[in-house]
Structure formats: structure tokens, C-alpha cells
Amino acid sequence: MADISKADCKRLADARRRKGMTQSAVAAAVGCRQSAICMLEGGQSGKLAADKVAKIAELLEVKLETVSENSVAEFKDTRRIGFCPNAECHSNVPYVSGEVLYFWPVEQQGDRCVYCGEVLEHNCPNCGASLVDGACCPACGEPKVVNTLPPETDFVRWAAERRVELAEWRQLTKK
């Protein structure tokens, strides 16, 4: 398993965003699941084999042993509908069903999330089916947004607290 710093994990995520690639596209290119890329970008590098992390770094042109300056990618204005794959993003509302944590993503237009700047997914990250409203893909049944919280988290409590936080945040940002 790979063991890289959280800073390197962030650098990989930043590089992917600069290239305008989705987590699903990177996963397909290196032969893993989108959820593994999501966990890697969240700092959980031990979930992926070292050779997969090396392939990701090569694909994204990132040298893991050095630090490079971050740059901000330009946002593209298109009318494609997508959703943010980042579970921590304010665009994803958490809820629990049957002791499983799900996220109901807000559909957005364009290529970047208006809340956090993440590259939007435009298809199911698991099977590639067309985007539909809801937390799970009707074609494969898998969640569209992957839960990246530690397994010891009390999901019911966390989801309730997060929904309150999101409601307060949305009240503050209303015009």
C-alpha cells in the first residue's frame, strides 16, 4: 500500500483539477475505482497500492517527493449538468438510510463546482450511466458521491449536524 503525505495527496488532487479531469477519468486511466481516487485525495493514501499511486502521479505529471506551487485552473462556462463528487462539499446534503450514509448532490451547470471548485462528474462514476437526479445511480445502484468519512464516525449524528450546518450556511449566503 502507498504511504504518501497528505500534502502530496492534495497536490495530486490539485493537479487533477488543473488538468480538468474527473476522479472517474483518472480511475479509468490507471485501473481503479473512483472511490479510491476520492479517498487518496482525502489523504487516505494507504487504501491504494503504491504502483497505482505512481501511475496517478505520472498521469498527472506530479513528482511526489518535491513540492510544487499550486495554480488555480480557469473555470469553463458550459451548460452541461453535473454534480460534485466531493463528500465534504456544501453542494452534497448527507442523509442516512439503513445505517448507510448517502449524499444527495445538487445538480450544477458547467465543469466546476460553484461551491468548492472540484471538477464536476457528468456521468455515474461507477458505471458511466447518464446523470439523473438522486443519490444513487439507477443503472448500477451505487452512490454517486462516495462516503470518505472514517468508518468509526457516527453517521446519523454527523449527517444531522452537517444538515444544520448547511442550512445555516445557505441562510448566510442568500442574497
N, C-alpha and C positions, 0 to 999 in steps of 0.2 A: 504494500500500500504506500501511496505517496505521503510525504510529510514535508509540506512547504508552509511558509509563513502565511499569516492572514494578509499581510501586505502584498505578498505575491498573488494570493487568491484575488485580491481587489484589483491588482494590476492586470490579471487575466480578464476579469470582468470588464474593466475599463477598455482594454484593447478590443474585446469583442464588440462592445458598444461603438467604439470609434470606427470599426470596420462595417458597422451596420448589420451585423449578423445576429440572428436569434439564437437562443440557447439550443433550440431544436436543430438548427443548421449545423452548429458546432458538434452536437452529439452525433448527428448523422455522418459528419465528415470523419470523426475519429472512432465511430463504432461503439457508442454507449447510449444511455438514455438521457433525455433532457433533465430528468430529476437529478442525475449525477452531476451535471454541469451546474445546476442550481445550488446543490449542496457545496460543490467546490467553490463557487463564487461567494457563498456564505461563510467560507472559512473552514469547511469540513473536508480538508484535502485527504484525510485518511480513508475516505469512502471510495476513492478511485485508485486503481493500480498506477504505479509510477510510470509505466510505459504510456498509459492513456494521458496522463498529465503532460508528459513530454511531447506527445502528439498535439495536444491542445496548444501548448506553448509554441511549438513550431508553426502550427496553422495560424496562430495569432501574432507570430513574429515577436514573441516576448522571451527575453533571457531571464530566467528565474533567479539567477544568482546576482543580478545587478538591478539597481533601481533606476527607473527612467521617469522623466517628467510626464505628468498626466496632461492630456489635452482634451478639450471639450469638442465633441463632434457637432457638426451643424445639423439642425433639425430639418427634416424634409416635410413639406406640406403636401400631403396626398390625401385622398378621400377613402382610403381602404379602412375597413373596420377591423380592429384588433383588440387584444387585451394584454395587460401587463402580467408577466409570469412571476414577478417578484412578490412573494407572500407577505412581505413587510410593507408593501406599498399601500398608501391610503386609498387606492382605487379598488382594492380587494377587501370585501366585507366577510369576516370569518363567521362560521356557524358550525355547530356540532350536531351530527346525526348518528345515532348508534355508536357513540364513543369515538367517532372518527371526525377529525377536523377538516372542514372543507372551506373553500373561499369562493364567494360569488363575485366574479370580476365585472367591473363596469366596462362596457364596450366603449372604445375610443376611436377617433378617426386619426389617420396618419401613420407614421412609422415609429414614433417615440411616445412614451407615456407622458402625459401632461403633468403628472404628479411627481414622478421620480426620474424621468429621463431614460428609463430602460427601453430597449428595443421591443416593440410590441410583437406578440405572436399573432399570426393571421389564420392559423390552422391549428388543429389539435396537436399538441406537442408529442403525443404518444402514437397516434396512427395517421396524422396528416389530414383528417377529415375536415371539411369546411366548417367555419366558425358558426356556432349557434349560441343563443342565449342560454345561460345556466352555468352551474359549477362543474358539471361533468359532461364529457363528450357522449352523445347518444350512440355513436358508432362503436366505440370501444368500452364505454362505461368508466373510463379513468378520469380522475380530476384534471382539470385544465391547469390549475395553479397547484404546485407541489408544496406540501407542508414541510418546511425546513426547520421547524422548532425542535429542540431536543425532546426525545421520547418521554423524559420524566416530567414534562410540562403538564400541568392540569389544564387540558384543552378547553373544558367547559368554562372554567374561571377566566382563562386567558381570552377566550373569544368574547365573553360578556364584557370584560374590561376594555377590550380593543374596540368593540362596537360603541361603547360610551365615549371613548377617546375620539373615534372617527366622527361621531355626531357632534361633539364639541368642536373639533377641528373644522368640520364643514360649516358650522354656525359662524365661526370666526372668519372664514374665507368667503362668506356670502357677500355679494355686492348690494 
